[in-house]
Amino acid sequence: MVERLDGLVPEMMLLALAVVVAVLGLSKASSIRRAVPLLTAGGLFVAAWLAWGGKDLPPESAGFLAPSLAASLRTMIAAVGGVLALVASGTVDRRLEHDVESGRMPFEPLRASRGEFYAFMLLSITGAMLVASASDLIWLFLALELTSLPTYVMVVMGRAGRRGAEASVKYFFLGAMATAIFLYGFALVYGGTGSMQLADIAEIVASRRNLEGLDMVTTAGFLLALLGVGYKLAAAPLHLYAMDVYEGASASVTAFLGFVPKAAGTIAFMVLLQTAGGESLPAMVVTLVWMLAVLTMSLGNMAALQQTSAKRLFGGSSIAHSGYLLIGLLAGPGEGWAATTFYLLVYGLMNTGVFAVLAALERRGSEVEQVSDLGALRHHHPGLGWSLVACSGSLMGFPPLLGFVAKVWLFLAAVQSGHIALVVIAAINSAAGAWYYLRMMGMPLLGAAPSEPVEAAPSPWPARVAMVIGVLLLVVPFFADDLMVQTREAAAAAVMVLGN
């Protein structure tokens, strides 16, 4: 186990940083408190650089997934996490800081939550990165819980009042049920194979499949585990919390929820599918993932079509994109997982961009939430208006934006693996989803201005992030070949690593 520490330097650094920012958030010096978000973002970018070096680690220092794939996934999570930290800058403890700066009240450390908020953010991101390094069922379970538990508190911290508390309670109780489901699945897998080590379980599953076939206890364990982990992706049928929680949380927290738990769930799916057979999955597992993909993208798009709230609309969009990710996962290791990894990265940027736009706007000190509030945005806030157009168009898969490149690659990988019917259903869903994405693209350009105009939020970081992402979605497609090659090479090495 000691040799594994060499591969966990980024995670250990983030855990130490979580302690530091929690303490700095209690400082009486306002300049130090204001530096907490930037310190968090900087630490995450450093962690991404360190994680990228993990692709050259020896197998004994890696987890179940190949070092190159694990390093790519961990780098992606840390890098996008740094961007999410910038989006949240200036949104936590905003009223408290305003009252302190105006002299209405002295600074009281017990009422401050900025430091704890960013500490919880770092802990959740660390958990997601640890999922990619998992080598046994206990590690995988604890990493998934470390990803989820801080987010329950972040929902409350990010938005004071009844709505934030209500969203957190809904999120927590459904999360507890999902945890029970996949933990019971892990117990059945252990009971059926007699091992906690993922590499050993994969060997046992392969040997039984070649002889008498996989037993029902182990198969049921994998089915329950996948169903429970689907909660992290907001996959049906455990998707019902997503739209309510997205609406109740602040925009910066919603951006975080839309990527980090989804990334952890996607990686956990990779680990479980690789353990269950990789390219030779049991028929029942294939059927389950196929049905989850169809239900998730269909229900997500249907729900989004009916929304007038921008947060709920993008909540439905997030559910639908989980269904698309499941298509790539089902396509299998190699090309399928390369496309899935690339799609997850692009989705992280697109999702962060749209919620950064929402976080950058307000009316009378409160975030804008309705689609109608974004009307004629290009006239009053042109940078944000065009960023929303670019991010919404990319989510739709509008050429030549980066989302189009990612979606085409994902669908082609599924076709190559023989899931043509699933791609046809996905194409129909994409066409249906185009309606609400075109609506979001049209509001800033052609929509009527709201009766009460929206204002720019005090913190400049959400607007800066939104505009940079908007430019990247337009420019990167012309230079995406190298990134796609790197992703394909990493996924091609997605084989079981023995001897952990």
N, C-alpha and C positions, 0 to 999 in steps of 0.2 A: 504493500500500500504506500510505502514511503516514496517509491519511484513515481507515483502518480502526482506528487506535489509539484514536480517540475512543470507539469502541464496545467496547473491551476493557479499560476502566478496572477493572471488578470483578475480572477475571481477573488483571490485573497486580498489584492490591492483594493478592489471595490468594497469588500467588507470593512477594511480599515478606513476607507474614505467615508463610509456610512457613519462610522463612529465620529469621525472628525466633523462632518457637516452637521450632525446632530448637536454637537457641542457648540460649534460656531453660531448656529442659529439662536443660541441663548445669549450671545454677546450683547452688551449694552451699546456697543458702537454700531451705528446704523450702516456704516460703510462695510463692515465685516458681514453683517447680515445680508446686505445686498449682493455681496460677492459669492454667497452660497450657491446660487444656480449656476453661475459661470464656473465655479470650482467643480461642481458636479459634472457639468458638460465636459470640461477639460479632462477630468479623470476618466470619463467614459471613452473619450477619443483616444487617450493613452492606452486604456484597456483594449480597445479595438486593435491598436497597433501591436500590442503584446500578443493578443489572441491570434493575429495573422501569422506570427512567428511559430505558432503551434502546429502548422502544417508539416513541419519538418521533424516533429517529435517521433521518437521510436514507438512502436506499437505498445510496449509495456507502460509507456507514460500516457497513453490515450485511453479512451473508453471503448465502448462497444463499436461505435461508428469509426470508420477510418479517420486517421488524424487530419487529412486534407479536407474532408467534408465537415468534420466537427469544427476545425479552425475557421472555415468559411462561414458557418452558421453563427459561431460565437462572435466573429468579427462583425457580421451584419447586425446582430442584436445590440452590441455595444455601440456601434456607430450610429444607428438609428436612435438608440437610447439617448445619446448625447444631443441629438437634434430635438428630441422630445423634452429634454431638460431645458433647452433654450425656449421652447414654446411655453413652458410653464413659468418662465422667469417673470417676476412681478405680479403673478396672479394669486399667490398664497400670502395670507396675512395682509392683504392690501389695505383693508380698512383700519386695521390695528396700526400699521406703519404710518398711514395718513394721519391718524389721531396723535400719534407720538410726535411726528414731525411738526404738526401744527401746534403742539404744546397743550392739547386738550387733556392729555393724560401722560403719566410717566410710563416708560417701558417696563412691562412686567413679564419676566421670563416664563412664568407659568401659563401665560395666555398666548405665548408665541408658539407657532407650529411649523414655521418655515423649515427649520432645521430637520425636524422629524419627517416632514413631507418628503424632502429630498433623500433622507436616509432610507425611508421606505421604498422610494423609487429605485435607489441603488440596490436594495435587497431583492426587489422583484426582478430586476434585470440580471442580477447575479444568479438567481434561481433559474431563469430561462437559459442562461449560458451553461449552467451545470447540467441541464437536461441533455445537452449535446455531448457531455462528458460521461454520462451514466454508464456504468458497467454491470449493475445488478438492479434488481427490482426495488430494493430498499432505497438505493441512491435515486432512482428514477422517481419514486414516490415523494421523497423528501424535497427533491428539486422542484417538482411540480407544485408542492405546497408552499415552498419558499417563494415561488412566482406569484401564487394567488393570494396568500394571506395578507401581505402588505397592501394589495390593491383594495381590499375591503375598507381599510382605514383611509387610504388616499381619497376614496370617493367622498367621505365625510369631510376630510380636511380641505379638499379642493373647493367645496361649495358649502358655506355655512347655511344653516336653516333646515327646515323640515324636508325639503326635496332631496337634499344630499343624504340625510339620514335614512329616508325611505328607500332611496336607490341602493344604499349600502346594505340595508337589511335584506332586500330582495336578492341582491347579488350574493350575500353570504349564505342564505339558507339554500338556494339552489346549488351553490358551490359545495356546500356540505353534503348534499345528496349525491352530487356527481363524484365527490371524493369517495363516498361509501361504495359507489358502484364500481369504480375502477380499482379500488383497494380490494374489494371482494374478488374481482377478476384476477388481480395479482395473486391472491391467496389460492385460487383454483389452479392457476398456472403452476404455482409452487407445489401444490398438492399433486398435480398430474405429472410433474417432471422430477420433483424431489430436489430442485436446485433453485437458488436465487440468482446465480450468475447468468447474465444474458447470453454469453457465448456458449455456456454449457446447455442452456435451454434450447438454443438454436440447433446444437448438435443432436440433442435428443429428439427434437421435432423432426429433423431431417432423416434420422435413422428410422424412426417409426413410420414416417411417410413412405419410405422406400420398402418397408416390410408389410405391416398389417394396417397401416393408416393411423392417423392421429386420433387419439381417444377423445371421447366426448367431454371429459372433465377439462382437459387442456384447451380444447376448442372453445368450450363455453367460457373459460377464463379469458382467452384472447378477445372473444366477442364482447364481454362485459367491460374489459379494460379499454377497448377501443371506443365503446359507447360512452363510458365515463370521461375519457380524455377528450372526446368530442365537445364537451362543455367548454374547454379552453378555447376552442375554435369558434364557439357559438354555433355549433353544428346541430341540426335537428336530431332528435326532438328536444334537446336541452338548450335551445336557442331563445326561449321565451323571455329570459331576463334582459337580453341585449338592448332592445329598444327603450325599455323603461329606464335602465341604468344609464344608457347614453344620454337620455333626456335629462335625468336628474343630476348627473355629474357635471362639473365644469368642462368647458371645451378642451382645456389642456389635459385633464384627466381622461376624458373620453378618447382623445388621440392616443394616449398611453394604453388604455384598455383595448383599443382597436388593433394594436400591434403586438405588444410584449406577450400577453397570454396566448394570443393566436400563434405567435412564433414558437412558444414553448410547446403548445399542443401539436403543431405541425411536426416538430422534431420528435416529440414523443410518439407520434404516429409512425414516423420513419423507423424509430427504434423497435417498436412493437411489430410492425410489418416485416422488418428484417429478421426479427426473432422468429416470427411465425412461418417463415419460408422464403422471404424475399421475392424472387421472380416466380416461385412455385407455391403460392399461397393456397391454403385449403379453400374449397369452393364456398363454404359458408362465410369465411372471412371476406372473400371477394364480393359475395352477394350483399353482405352488410355494408361495406364501404360504398358499393355501387348505389344502394338505396339511400344511404346517408347523403351522398353527393347530390342525387336527384332531388330529394326532399329539401335539402338545405338551400340549394340555389333557387329552387322554385318558390319555396315559402318566403325566402328573403326578398326576392324581387316582387312577389305579390304584395308583401307588407309595405315595401317602400313606395309602391305605386299609389298608395292611398294616403300618404302623409302630407301634412302642411307644415310640420315642424322639420327644420333642416337637420337637427340632431337625430330625430327618429328616422328620417329618410336615409341618412348615411348609416344609421344603425341597421336598417334593412339591407342596405348595400353591403355592409360588412358581413352580414350573414350569407348573402349570395356569394361573395368572394371566397368565403370558407368552402362553399360547395365546389368552386372552381379549383381550389387548392387540393381538395380530396380527389379530383380527377387526376391531377398530376401525381399524387401519392399512389393512386391505384395503378398508374402506368408503370410503376416499378422502379427499382434502382437503375442507375445509369441515366439515360435520356430523360425519363420521367421525373426523377428527383432533381436533376439539373434544372429542368424547366420550373419545377416547384420552388426550388431555392431562389432562382432569379425572379419568379413571380412574387414570392414573399417579400423580397427586397423592394421591388417596384411598388407593390401594394403598400408597404410601410411608408414609402415616400408620398404616395398619392393620398393615403389616409391622413398622414400628418399634415399635408398641405391644406386639405379642406378644413380640418379642425383648427389649424393655425389661423386661417382666414376668420373663422368664427370667434376665436380667442382675441383677435386683433380689433374687433368691433364691439361697441356697446351703446346702450341708450340709458341715460340717467344712472350710470354706474352699474348696470346689469348687462349681461351678455345678450346679444341678439340670438333668437332661436327660430323664428318663423322664416319660411322661405321668402315670404313677401318682404321681409326686412332687407333682403339683398337686392331689391329692385334698383336699377340704374346705378349700380355700384361703381361702374367704370367712370361715371361723371364726377362723383365725389371722392372716391378712393380708387383711382385707375389701376394702381399696382395690385391692390387686393382683388379688384374685379377681374382683371385678366388672369391672375393666379387661380381664382376659383374656376374660370373657364378652362384653363389648362388642366387642373387637377380633376375636374368633373369629366372632361373629355377623355382624359387618360384612364380614369376608372371605367368609362364606357368602352374603351378600346378603340378610340377614334384615331385613325391614321393621320399623321405619322408619329403620334405621341408615343412615349415609352410604354404606356399600358397596352397599346396595340401590339407592339413587338413581343411583350411578355405573354399576352393571351394567345397569340398565334403560335408561339413556341410550345405553350402548354397544350393546346389542342392538337398540334401535330404530333407531340410525344404520345398523347393518348391514342391517336389514330394508328401510329406505328405499333403500339402494344395491343391493338385489336379491339379497343373500346369505341367503335365507331358510333354505335347507338347512343352512348353516353355523350359523345361530342355533339351529335345532332341535337340532343336535348339541351346541352349547354349553349349551343348556338341560338336555339329558340329563346332560351332564357336571356341571353345577351341582347337579342333583338327587343324583347319585352322591356328589359331594364334600360334600354336606350331612351325610352320615353322620359323617365324621371331625370336621367342624366342630361338630356337635351333641355329639359326644364331648368335645371340648375345652371346650365351654360347660358341659357337665354335670359335669365333674370338679371344678371349684371349688365347685359348688353341691351336688352329690349324691354325689360320689365319696368313698370311704373315705379317711380320713387315713392317710398313710404311717406305717410302723412307727417310723421315725426322722424326727422333724419337721424341716421346713426352716426356715431362719432368714433374716432380712433381711440383705442384703449391707451392708458398711460404708458405701458411698457412697449418699447419699440420692437422687442425680439420676436413676438409672434408674426408681425407683419414682415419683418426681414426674412424669417424662415419661409413664410408662405411664398414670397416673391422669388427667393432663390430656388425653391423646389419647382415653382412654375417654369422657370427658365430651364432647369435641368431636365424636366419632362419633355421639353421641346428640343433641346440640344443633344442630349445623351443618345437618342436613337441613332444618330449619325456616327457615333463612335462606340456603339455597344458591342461590336464584334469581340474585342479583347475581353470584356467582362463576361460575355457568354462563353468564350473559350475557357476562361478560368473556372467558371461554374461547372462546365461540362467535365473538365478534367478532375475537379474535386469530387463530383458525383460518381464518376466512373470508378473511383477507388472506394466506393461505399460497400465494402465487404467486411465480414466479421473479423474482428481482431481477437485472436486467441492468446491465452497466457496472461490475462490481467491479474 
